[in-house]
Amino acid sequence: MSEQDAGRPGEWPVLVRVPVEPVEAAMEADAADAAARHSALAVRGPLFGVAAQDPDRDGGRRWRVVVEVTHGCPQQARDALNSQLWFRAKDQAKSRQERRALLTAVARLETEDVDELTVLDVRYRVVRAEEYAAIDEHGGIETARPTDPEPPTPDWSPGAGARSPRVDDGHPGPTGRRAPR
């Protein structure tokens, strides 16, 4: 790929690779079959969260989701970031300077509609994702696929959901588009 094909300077190209592992290949084939069966989409609307880009992680090139992309509007994602930064200032700040930087960001989030914010060299960005369902020719919504992940050990005890990982744990984050206000 030439530099001209890679997009604007400083951006990473989108890479698509052929599945190598058998389970990965089965999941890809399952998704392709589902796409062929379900030719229409029902769009519910956007969901919002927050992603962070940290220069101390992965060379600062990757984004990671820090507030799950499950909120109904950008302000809810901002409020969750506000809370996260406030508790970090309260419980984890290692110095007075770090605490002040965090609390300055908290104060800004309380008074402005901030979609992008840098705190202690970490960039935070409100991100959006469209929520949709695939629909077949008879109007039926796609059901679970055989290759959809299940918990390793089902736990039906009360409060079990509180111990499960957040919906976006491990997701690398957005490609750089800014969420609208």
C-alpha positions in Angstrom: 0.0 0.0 0.0 1.4 3.4 -0.9 1.3 6.3 1.5 -1.2 8.0 -0.9 -3.6 5.0 -0.4 -3.3 5.2 3.4 -5.5 8.2 3.9 -4.6 11.5 5.5 -1.2 11.8 7.3 -1.3 10.5 10.9 -4.4 8.2 10.3 -4.3 4.4 10.4 -5.7 2.5 7.4 -8.5 0.1 8.1 -7.1 -3.4 7.8 -9.2 -6.5 7.0 -7.6 -9.9 7.3 -8.6 -13.4 6.3 -9.5 -15.5 9.4 -6.7 -18.0 10.2 -8.0 -19.9 13.2 -10.8 -22.4 12.7 -13.2 -20.8 15.3 -12.5 -17.4 13.8 -13.2 -18.7 10.3 -16.5 -20.3 11.5 -17.6 -17.0 13.1 -16.8 -15.2 9.9 -18.7 -17.7 7.8 -21.7 -17.5 10.2 -21.7 -13.7 9.9 -21.6 -13.9 6.0 -24.5 -16.4 6.0 -26.5 -14.1 8.3 -25.8 -11.1 6.1 -27.1 -13.1 3.1 -30.3 -14.1 5.0 -31.1 -10.7 6.4 -31.3 -8.1 3.7 -32.7 -5.2 5.7 -31.9 -3.2 8.8 -34.1 -1.7 11.5 -32.1 1.2 13.0 -33.0 2.1 16.6 -30.7 5.1 16.9 -27.3 6.1 18.3 -25.7 5.1 21.5 -22.9 7.1 23.1 -19.8 6.4 25.2 -16.3 7.7 25.8 -13.0 6.4 24.3 -9.5 7.4 25.5 -6.2 7.6 23.7 -3.2 7.3 26.2 0.3 8.1 25.0 1.6 5.6 27.6 -0.4 2.7 26.1 0.3 1.1 22.7 2.4 4.0 21.7 -0.5 6.4 22.0 -1.9 5.2 18.6 -4.9 3.2 19.8 -8.2 4.3 21.3 -9.9 2.2 24.0 -13.4 2.4 25.3 -13.5 3.8 28.9 -17.2 4.5 29.3 -19.3 1.8 27.7 -21.2 2.8 24.5 -24.6 2.2 26.0 -25.8 5.7 26.8 -28.8 7.2 25.1 -27.4 10.7 24.6 -23.9 12.4 24.6 -24.5 14.1 28.0 -25.0 10.8 29.7 -21.5 9.7 28.4 -20.0 13.0 29.5 -21.6 12.6 33.0 -20.1 9.1 33.3 -16.7 10.5 32.3 -17.1 13.3 34.8 -17.8 10.7 37.6 -14.9 8.6 36.5 -12.5 11.5 36.6 -13.9 12.8 39.9 -13.4 9.4 41.7 -9.9 9.1 40.2 -9.1 12.5 41.7 -10.6 11.5 45.0 -9.1 8.0 45.3 -6.1 7.6 43.0 -4.4 10.9 42.5 -0.7 10.6 43.4 0.0 14.3 43.7 -1.8 17.6 44.3 -1.0 18.6 40.7 -2.6 15.5 39.3 -5.7 16.0 41.5 -6.0 19.6 40.4 -5.8 18.6 36.7 -8.5 16.0 37.2 -10.8 18.4 39.1 -10.3 21.1 36.5 -11.6 18.6 33.8 -14.5 17.7 36.1 -15.4 21.4 36.5 -15.3 21.9 32.7 -17.5 18.8 32.1 -20.0 20.3 34.6 -20.3 23.6 32.8 -19.7 22.8 29.1 -20.8 20.3 26.4 -17.3 18.9 25.9 -17.0 16.2 23.2 -13.2 16.0 23.4 -11.0 16.7 26.4 -7.3 16.1 27.3 -6.5 15.4 30.9 -2.9 14.5 32.0 -1.9 13.8 28.4 -4.9 11.4 27.9 -7.4 12.4 25.2 -11.0 11.5 25.9 -13.7 11.7 23.2 -17.4 11.2 23.2 -18.1 8.5 20.6 -21.3 7.3 19.0 -22.4 3.9 17.5 -25.6 3.1 15.7 -27.8 0.4 17.1 -29.6 -1.8 14.6 -31.1 -5.2 14.0 -31.0 -7.3 10.9 -34.3 -8.2 9.4 -35.2 -11.0 6.9 -37.6 -10.9 4.0 -40.5 -11.9 6.3 -39.9 -9.1 8.7 -38.3 -11.3 11.3 -35.4 -10.0 13.4 -32.1 -12.0 13.4 -31.8 -14.5 16.3 -28.7 -15.5 18.1 -26.1 -17.2 16.0 -24.5 -20.6 17.0 -21.1 -18.8 17.1 -22.2 -15.9 19.3 -20.1 -16.0 22.5 -21.7 -17.3 25.7 -20.3 -17.0 29.3 -17.8 -19.8 30.1 -20.0 -20.8 33.1 -23.6 -19.6 33.2 -24.4 -18.0 36.6 -28.1 -17.5 37.4 -27.5 -16.5 41.0 -28.9 -13.1 42.2 -26.4 -10.2 41.4 -24.5 -12.3 38.9 -24.9 -9.6 36.2 -23.1 -7.1 38.5 -20.0 -9.3 38.3 -20.0 -9.7 34.6 -17.7 -7.6 32.4 -18.9 -4.4 30.9 -20.3 -4.6 27.4 -17.3 -2.9 25.8 -14.5 -4.4 27.8 -11.6 -5.0 25.5 -13.0 -3.1 22.5 -10.2 -1.0 20.9 -12.4 2.1 20.4 -13.3 4.4 17.6 -11.4 5.3 14.4 -11.4 9.0 15.2 -14.9 10.3 14.2 -16.2 13.0 16.6 -19.7 12.4 18.1 -22.3 15.1 17.3 -23.8 17.2 20.0 
